[in-house]
Amino acid sequence: MQHSSEIWSPRPRNLAPWAADPAASRGRLHPEAGCPMRTPFQRDRDRIVHATAFRRLNYKTQVFLLHEGDHYRSRLTHTLEVAQIARAIARQLGLDEDLAEALALAHDLGHPPFGHAGERALDRALTAIGGFDHNAQSLRVITRLERKYWDFDGLNLTFETLEGLVKHNGPLDGARQPLLAEALADAGLTGRLDEALEAPAEAQCAAIADDIAYNNHDIDDALRAGLVSLDDLATVPIVGYFARGAAERSGSGDARRAVYEINRRMITAMIEDVLASSRSRIARLEPSSAADVRRAGEAMVAFSSEMHGELQGLRAFLFGHVYRHDRVMRVMRNAETIVTDLFERYTTDPLSLPGGRGEGLAAAGETALIRAVADFIAGMTDRFAIAEHRRLFDLTPDLG
């Protein structure tokens, strides 16, 4: 790999030996002149924040649709919470905060409208080309679909950032993750990111921050939406202890404070567990470089086994009482219908794509047409998908 000429400052003094060192970045796929004000990882972070796909996250569903209320998380607010937690963990472990932040900010760029409902609908629609995976789509966004620069498609992020995104869920297994492996090959990156090795520690921070954020804010949003009550949470793993205490304190009134107290205390407890567990692993593994982290054969940044077990119980509760709640499922079924209808209309009549996007696609072949339509739909916000459905169909399902 070629080194770029981006580094203008020595290794930060507070970095641990096993941190990703911006002064030793492996560079970018397309070499670029350096920036005198920012490290390569800071530059990656800024490019992600200025990406069109990043702005669209503000109008994409997390669990509750955008118009259901001003206080529910969107995909963007979720992303910002992940970034905040990832930076906190990275700082405590002596890792590069900028790389951890960049990875957190980019991890959901490939999510389609309507959250996992949109992903399910696209996955069914794309059976002919292997289905749909939002992690693979995130890689497509940053390597191909963002088009801002004269000399290349994508954002031309550093190899370290690309590696962290590819390994958001651990080492890449092409047999289990064929769509991600395909996206990697399409970007010309196969064999260049140590795919079979562990992710850099900063990527592990971003991944576990994602777990912490969504488990906590889904409880928060479910309480606000009235899908569950404090009493319902009393025996739920992790949250039960804090919910019982909040119920006692809120007996006279302010339920909103109770919701916030539960949320912040759970986040603190999870972060403290990650830090204690990770420090124990570092002491056992004794890494002396970022390469040692990759070769460790296990994650270095992780929950304790006790917390992992508790999280399994919490997720089971969320699945049964929130994600599969009748109210949520009704809306999500209608959202899936919107995505399915749009896909079928665009692929059978490419000229119905707005802005002249369909011109030439009919002659491009079935696979190219399906891929282009999928990329277009995946990039939609919730409200744009609804508007397109209303433009093309006489009746649009009610998502209220």
C-alpha positions, 0 to 999 in steps of 0.5 A: 500500500502506498503511503500518502504525504498527509502527515504533518505532526508526530504521533500524539503523545497520549496514544497507547502502543496498540492504537492506530497511529495517524502518522503511520497511516497506510494511505488511500486507494487514490493518493492525495496531497496532504492537509496541513491542519488535520490528520488523515483520520480527522480528514476522513471524519470531515469527509463523512460529515459532509457526505450527502448520505450522512445528511440524509440520515436525519430523515431515516427511521431508527425504530419510530417513523420521523413523523411520529414525534419530534423526540424519537431517534432518527438514524442521524441522532442514533449515529451521533450517540454512537460517535459520542460513546465511541470517542469516550471509550477510545479516549479511556483506552488510549486509542485514536478518537478521530478514527473511532469517531469517523467509523461511528459516523459512517457505520449506518450510511447504507441504511435504506428508508424505514429502518429494518423494514426497508432493509427486509423489503430490499433484501427480498426484492434483490433475490436475483443478485443475492439480496441486500445488506446495509453494511455492504451498502455503506461500503458502496456509498463511501467507495462508489456512490458519493460523487464529489471529487474530480479524480475518483468516485466515493470519499477516498477514505484511508485504508484504516477507516475502510478496514474498520467499516468492513469489519464492523461486525468482526473479521470478514467471512466471505462465505457468510458475508458474500454481499460485503465481499462483493462490495469489497471486490467492486471497490478494488480492495480485496486483499488490501484490508487484512480481511481475515484478521480482527478489526483495529481497536478503534473499530471495535470501539465504534461497534460496541458503542453501536450496541450500547446506543441502540439498546439504550435509546430503544428502551428510552423511545419505547417508554416515551411511545408508551409501548412499555411502562416502568413496571414492565421493565422491573424484571428486565436484565440490566434495565430492571435495577434502574427502572425499579429505582426510577419508579420509586423516585417518580412516584410523585410525578415526573416520569420524563426525568425517570426515563432520562435517569434510566437511560443515562445510568444504563449507558454509564453501566455499560461503558464501565463494563466495557472499559473494565473488561477491555483493560483486562483483555489488554493486560492478558493479550499484552499488545504492543502495536496495532498489528497485535490487535489485528492478530489477537484472534479475539476482540480486545474491546468487549463486554464482560461475559456477565454483561453479554448475557444480560444484553441477550436478555434485554434484546429478547425483551426489546424484540418481543415488546418493542420491535414486534409490538403490534403498533410498530409491526403495522407501520413497518408492514406498510413501509415494506409495501412502499419500498416493494412497490417502488422497486417493482415500478422502477424496474419494470418502467425505468423511465418512471425514475425521477430526474431522468435517472432511468434513461439508458438503464433499460438497455443496461441489462437486468443486473445493472438495472436492479443494482441502480434501482436498489442504490437509488431506493437505499439512498432515499429518506423516509419522506422522499420514499413516501412522496415518490410512492404518492407520485407513482401510485393512486393509494399510499399506505398510511404510516401514521 
